[in-house]
Amino acid sequence: MKNKIIKSIDLSKKLRTYENKWVALSLDYRKIFSSGKTLEEAIKKLQGKCEKEKVIFFKVLPFDMAYVPSNV
């Protein structure tokens, strides 16, 4: 299996307009396929756009807050 080197991508400018929304991104994080206020809305908008591609869904958090995961 070949090791791929992944270059860092600054998504802050690209995702600024999607603050507090769910987005569907390409696996390389370079293309936004759909977005919505809810995950269900983002999935519904995605249908028919990229049937052969796999996507990553995640919620874009507000840019004025920080997220620190915890196992508590």
C-alpha positions in Angstrom: 0.0 0.0 0.0 1.4 3.4 -1.0 1.7 6.1 1.6 0.1 9.4 0.5 1.4 12.7 1.7 -1.5 15.0 2.5 -0.8 18.7 2.3 -2.6 20.9 4.8 -5.6 22.8 3.4 -6.9 26.1 4.9 -10.6 25.6 4.8 -11.4 28.7 6.9 -12.0 31.0 3.8 -13.9 28.4 1.9 -16.2 27.5 4.8 -16.8 31.0 6.1 -20.2 31.2 4.4 -21.2 27.8 5.8 -20.9 28.8 9.4 -23.4 26.8 11.6 -24.3 24.6 8.7 -23.7 21.0 7.6 -21.6 20.5 4.5 -20.7 17.6 2.3 -17.1 17.7 1.1 -15.0 15.6 -1.3 -12.6 13.2 0.4 -9.7 15.5 -0.4 -11.5 18.5 1.2 -11.2 20.6 -1.9 -14.8 20.6 -3.2 -18.1 21.4 -1.4 -21.0 19.4 -2.9 -23.9 20.6 -0.7 -24.9 22.3 2.6 -27.8 22.7 4.8 -29.0 23.8 8.2 -29.5 20.2 9.1 -27.7 17.0 8.1 -30.9 15.8 6.5 -31.1 18.9 4.3 -27.5 18.6 3.2 -28.1 14.9 2.3 -31.2 15.8 0.4 -29.4 18.6 -1.6 -26.6 16.2 -2.4 -28.8 13.6 -4.2 -28.0 13.6 -7.9 -24.9 15.8 -7.6 -22.1 13.3 -7.0 -23.4 9.8 -7.2 -20.0 8.1 -7.9 -18.0 10.1 -5.3 -17.7 9.5 -1.6 -18.2 12.5 0.6 -17.5 13.6 4.2 -20.3 15.3 6.2 -19.5 17.6 9.0 -20.9 20.6 10.9 -19.1 23.9 10.4 -18.8 25.4 13.9 -19.0 29.2 14.5 -15.6 30.8 13.8 -15.7 32.7 17.1 -15.6 29.6 19.3 -13.1 26.8 19.9 -13.9 23.1 20.1 -11.8 20.9 22.4 -12.7 17.2 22.4 -12.7 15.4 25.8 -13.2 11.9 27.0 -14.9 12.9 30.2 
